[in-house]
């Protein structure tokens, strides 16, 4: 069994995350600047040493430092080591794989439109209930007709095909209006302009490539570059939700193990639950409830625990709560609610402590060996052994080049799918440049009709002279 992971200390009292309980999920919460990112880094390091792979989104661009040993010159880290009297503390870097939807700061990561599914896409496209229902019908029609939906030009072609043939589908699939199809198409184009089209296509991400260990048996830390991705928050949450769904669908049932296969940190979690449709919220609840049996733990990282719905919050047994601010009545209510989520400590006023915590200090409650939350303690989080903050671009690129995955995901594939099949049926060749997946493609310009050719001939100096002569002959006959 893997050794407990020391995460915080209060005097001589040590607070541990038990690897066998890491798949029971967790929460890291606190106001901006209180130490959430460093706490995430400390947990990720401990899990890696235990041989557990980790996935985390680098929202601010400062998690890449985990790949490098921390520096002796970091005064704050040195002070924390001395304060906590840490023995055998040694700086070290950890095995890292960088990922990036845009393929700049990491290996490209892609999924197909079919894998994403209509429910998550409806969230990405910001569709209403009626539009979501029609999008589901479009997926059903594509599936029934064996039309593969790989990228956004496939979906665009499918929407156009269904819109043009709505009447023939009405009996079997229900009413599909041109206005609804048009609304979905406009949403698709908006998302495409935000760069989401770079995420859809092949080769798709292989989950096994994320769950690896290095020569020392340390788990791989998978870091998704998310600083640019955060400019399109719905794309960010759609990707992370898709990844969770893929883990749930592809991994076999394993039950409780000595340690998880993967621990997934969902940073800026409040974005997932903002204005979320009920159907999608139910999917999230189901994923969180059942994915632990697949050997996957999920930690939500957010500013306020109240950002997470109670149905999900109740399943997060491992808690690290940093300081919250209570400047307004609403803030004060949030503090009281957060305090009530912990197992009571008779020696600690949790509500008061939440507002008094210093940077790097937290209220910590982890699950014990029986799966029960421990009594909450006010403690100092351990300092990370790796570097805090970003790394130079040259260092990142060197890590990417030396990765065993280098070259496996960089080249975009574009096999025959709905776009090519539907254009072939219409007798129209795909537009040049469509194969690269960056344009939707437009049908080639049709030849002028026969009537148009006649009119063009008539509407000319010679044509007009001939027509005047014909008109004169007809007048004389009368």
N, C-alpha and C positions, 0 to 999 in steps of 0.2 A: 504494500500500500504506500502511496506517495506521502511524503512528509507534509505536515501542516505548513501553510504559507504565512509567515509572519507579516502582518500588514500595518500594525500600530502598537504603541506601548503607552501605558499609564504607570509611571514609576516602574515597579518590578512586574506589573501585570502585563502579560503579552496577549495580544488579540490576533487570532489566526483565522484564515480562510481555509477550511478543510477541502482538499481537492475533490473528495467524494461528494461534497455538497455544492460544488461550483455549478453543477447543472440544475440547481434549484433556483437559479436566477438571482439578480441583485439590482441595486440602485445606487448610483452616485449622484448626489444632489448638492446644490449650493449656489450662492450668488456668484456673479462674475468676479474673478480675481481671488477666490477663496481657496483654490488649490485642487479643483476637480480634475484637471488634466494630469497633474502630477500624481494624484491618487490612482487614476486610470493607468498611468505608466508603471507605478509600483505593482499594481495587481497583475498587469500584463507580464512584467518581468518574473514575478513569482510563479505564474502559470507556465511560462516558458521553461523555467528551471525544473518544473515538475513534469515536463515533457508534453504539455498541452499546447496545441496551436491556438492562436488568437487572431480574430479579425477586428480591426478598429478603423474608424474613419478619422482622418487627420483634417479636421475642420479649419483649424487656425494655421496649419503648416508647421507645427512645432513638435510633432511626435516622431519625426524622422530621426531625431537624436538618439533614440533608443538603440540604433544600430552601432553607436560609438560608445566607448567607455567614458564615464564621467570624469571630470577633471579634478585633480587634487586642489586646484586653486579656487574651487567653488566654495566661498566662505559660508553660505547658508547651509549647504549640505554638510560641511565639516562641523558646523555648530550643532546641527541636528543629530549627527552621529555621536558626538560627545554628550549631548543632552540625554539621549536614549541609552547611552553606554552599550552600543552595538558591538558585539564581538565578531571577529572574522568577516568584517564588512570589507568588500573589495570591489573596486570599480570594474565594470565589464560591459562590453557591447553584446547585442543579441542578434540571432539570425533574423533577417528581415527580407520580405518580398514586397516590393512597391507595386501598386496597381493604380491605374488612372483611366477613367472612361475616355478621356481625350487623348490618351496614349503619349503624353508628354513627360509627366513626372513618374511614370510607372508603366508596367505592361498593360496593354489595352484589355479591357474587360467588357465582354459583350453577352447579350442574350438575344434570343429570337422573339419576335412579336407573339408567336404562339405560346412560348414558354411564359412570357409575362402575363398573358391572359386578359380577358376583358375587364375583370374586376379591378385589377391594379391599374390598367390603362385608363379606365374611366376616372380614377382618381388623378392620374397624371394629366389627362385631358380636361379635368374639371367639368365633367358631364353631369347633367341632371339625371333623374331616375329614368325618364323616358328615353333619353339618348343612350344611357347605359344599357337599357334593354335592347335597343336596336343594335348597338355594337356587339352584344352577345349573340344576336341573330346572325350578324355578319360572320362572326367566328364559326358559328354552327354551319352556315352555308358553305364556307370555305372548307371545313372539315368534311362535310358530306360529299363535296365535289373533289376531295383530295387535292386541294390547292394550298400549298405550303405558304405560310405567312412568316417570312424570315426578317424582313426589314420594313421600314416605313413606306417605301415605294410599293411593296407588296400590299400593304394595308390600304394605301391610297388607291391602287388599281382595283382592289376588291370592293372598296366603298363605291367607286364609280360604276363597277359592274352591277352591284346590287341595286344602286340607284336607278340605273338605266333599265333594269329588268324587274323592278319592284312588283309589277302586277303579276308576273308569273310565279313569284315567290309568296304572294299574299295568302293563297289557300293553305299552303303547307306550313309557313312560318309566321304568319300574321301580318298586320299592316305595317308597311315601311314607307314613310313619307320622304319626299325629296328635301323638304325643309330640315328634317332631322339629319339626313345624310349630309346635307350641306353644313350643318352646325358642327358635326363631328369632323368633317374635312377641314373646316376653319381652325378647329382646336388642334388638329394634327399638324397643320402648317405652322401654327404658333409655337408648338413644342419643338418642331423641327428647326425653326429659326433660333431657338435657345440652345441648339447643339445636341438635343437628345437623340437625333438620328445616328450619332456616332456610337451610341450604346447598342443599337439594334443591328444584328447581323451575325455572321460566323467568322472564325471559330468561336464557339461559346466557351465560357469558363468551365473548366473541369474542377469539381470540388476537391478531388484528391490532391490537386496542385496546391491547395491551401492548407491541407492537413498533413504536413511533413515535419520531420525532425532533422536536425543537423548531426554532424559526426559525434557531438557530445551528448546527443539524446535530448537536446533542448527543442521545445516546440517552436514552430515558425510563427513569427509575428507578421501578419498580413496588414499592410497599411494602405488604405485607399486615400489618394490625394483628393481632398474635398473642398479646398479653398475656392476654386472656380465653380465647382458643382453646387456650392451653397448659394450661388446667384440664382439658381433655379431650384428652390427648395422642394417642389413637388417631384422633380426628377430625382433628387437626392433620396427622398423617402421612398419613392417607387422602387429605386434600385435596391435599397437595403431590405425592403419588404419582400421583394422578389427573391433576394438571396436567402432570406429566412425560409421562404416557402420552398425553395429548391432543396435546402438542407433537410427540411421536413419530409419532402416527397421522395428524395433519393436515398437517404441514409436508412439502413435497416434498424429495426427495434433491437436495443441492447439492454434496456432497463438500467438499473443503477450499477455503476462501475466504480473502480477505485479513483478514476479521474475522467473528466469529459474528453471527447475527441476534439472539441472546439468550443471556445468561449467567444461570444459575439458581443461587442460593445456598440450599442446604438446611441451615438452622440447626438445632441440637439433633439432629443426624443420628443419634445413638445411639438415639433413640426409634424410628426406622424399623426398626432391626435387632434390637431387643429382643424375644425370643420370636417371631420372625417365622417363619411356616410356610415349608417348603421351596419350595412352589410360588410363593409371593410373592417369596421371595429370588431365585429364578431369573428372575422377571419384572424385578426391579430390576437384576440383572446384565445382562440383555438390553438394557434401556433405556439403561444407562450405556454399554454397549459400542457400541450402534448409533446413539444419538441424535446423536452428533457429526457424522454424515453429513447430518443435517438442519440443520446450522448452529447447534447449541445446545451450550453448555458447561455443565457441572454442577460446582459447588464444594460439597463437604461441609464443614460447620463443626461441630466437636465438641470435647470436652475431651481425648480421648485417641485417637490414630490407630487404636488397637487396637479401638475401638468399631465400626470399619468392617470388614466381612469381607474377608479377603485377596483374594478374587476380584474385589471392587470396588476395594479399596485399590491393587491393582496397575495399575489403569487411571487413577489420579490422578497425572498427571505434574508439575503445578505445585504446589509445597509451601511453606507458611508454617507453621513449627512454633514456637509460643511455649513458655514454660517449663512443665515438668511437675514435680510434687512427688514425692519418693521417700521417703515416711515409713515404708512397710511393704515387706516382701519382694515383695508383689504389685506395688506401685508401681515398685520397682526393676526388676522383670522387664519391666514396660510401657515403662520408659525405654529399656532395652536393645533391645527390639523396635522402638521408634520410631526409634532411632539407626540400626538396620540397614536401614531403608527408604530412606536417603539414599545418593546417590553419594559415595563416600569422599573426604574431604579429608585428605591426609597431614599437613597442618599443624594439624588440629583434632580434638580428642577430642570427638566429637559427643555421646556418652552423658553425659560430664561437663558439657558446655556446656548441655545441655537443662535441667539442674537449677539452672544459675547465671544464666540469662537474666533481665534486668530487664524491667520493664514497657515495652512498645513495642519490645522487642528480640526478634529471632527468628532461627531457622535457616531460610534461604531457598534454595530450589533451583527454578529455572524451566526449562522446555524451551527448547532453543536452536532455531535455524532448521531444523535437521535432525530435530527431534523428540526429541533426546537430553536427558536431565536434566543440568543443569549441576552442577558440583561444589558441594556445600553450603557456604554461607558464613554466618558469624555477623554479623548486620548490624542496623542500626536501621531500622525501618519509617518511611516518610515520614509527616508529620502530614497530616490531612485539610485541605482548603481550605474545607470547609463547616463548619457549626456541629456541635459534639459535644454530643449529648444531645437531649432532647425539645423540642417547641415548644408554645406555648400552644394551647388548644383553638380559640380564635378564629382563629388563623393557619391551623390545619389546615382549619377549615370554609371559610375564605376561598379556600384553594387548591382545595377540592372544588367550591365554587360556580363558580369561574372555569375549571374543567376542561372541555374539549370533550365529555367523557363525562357531564357533569352531566345527570341526568334520564333517561338511557338505561337504567339498571339498577334504578332505585329502585322502580318499580311492578311488583308481582308479577303474572304472568300465570297463568291456570289454565284451559287449554283442555281439551277432552274427552279423557279418558284412561281407564285401566283402572278407576279408581274409579267414574266416571260410567257407563261401559258395563256393568259388572257389576251395579251397582245398578239400572240400567234393565232388564236381563234379569230380575232378581228382582222387578221391579215395585215397587221401593221407592225413594222419592225420597231423594236425599242429604240429610243432616242440615244444618240451618241452621248457617252458620259454617264449613262444610267447605271452601267455595270459597276461603277465604283461605289454605289450606294449613297452618294452624296446629293443626287438629284432624283426627283420623282420621275422625270422623263415625261416627254409629251409625244403624242402620236405625230407621225410625219404628216406634212400638209397634203390633203387629198387633192387629186387632180380636178380641175374645173369640170363642171357638168356639161353635157351637150348643149343645153339651153344657154348656159353662160358663154360657150364658145360661139354660138350663132349670134348672140347679142353683141359680143365683142367685134365680130366681123361686120355686122350691120352698122354699128356705131363707129364708123370711120368715113373719110371723104369718099372713097370708092363705093363703099356700101350705101351711103346716103344717095349718091348719084343713081345707082342701080334701082333703089327703092322708089325714087321720084319717077323714073322711067316706067316701072311696073304700075305705079299709081296712075300715071297718065294714060296708059293703055286701058286700064280698067274703067277710067272715066269716059274714054271715047266709046267703049262698048255699050255703056249705058246710054 
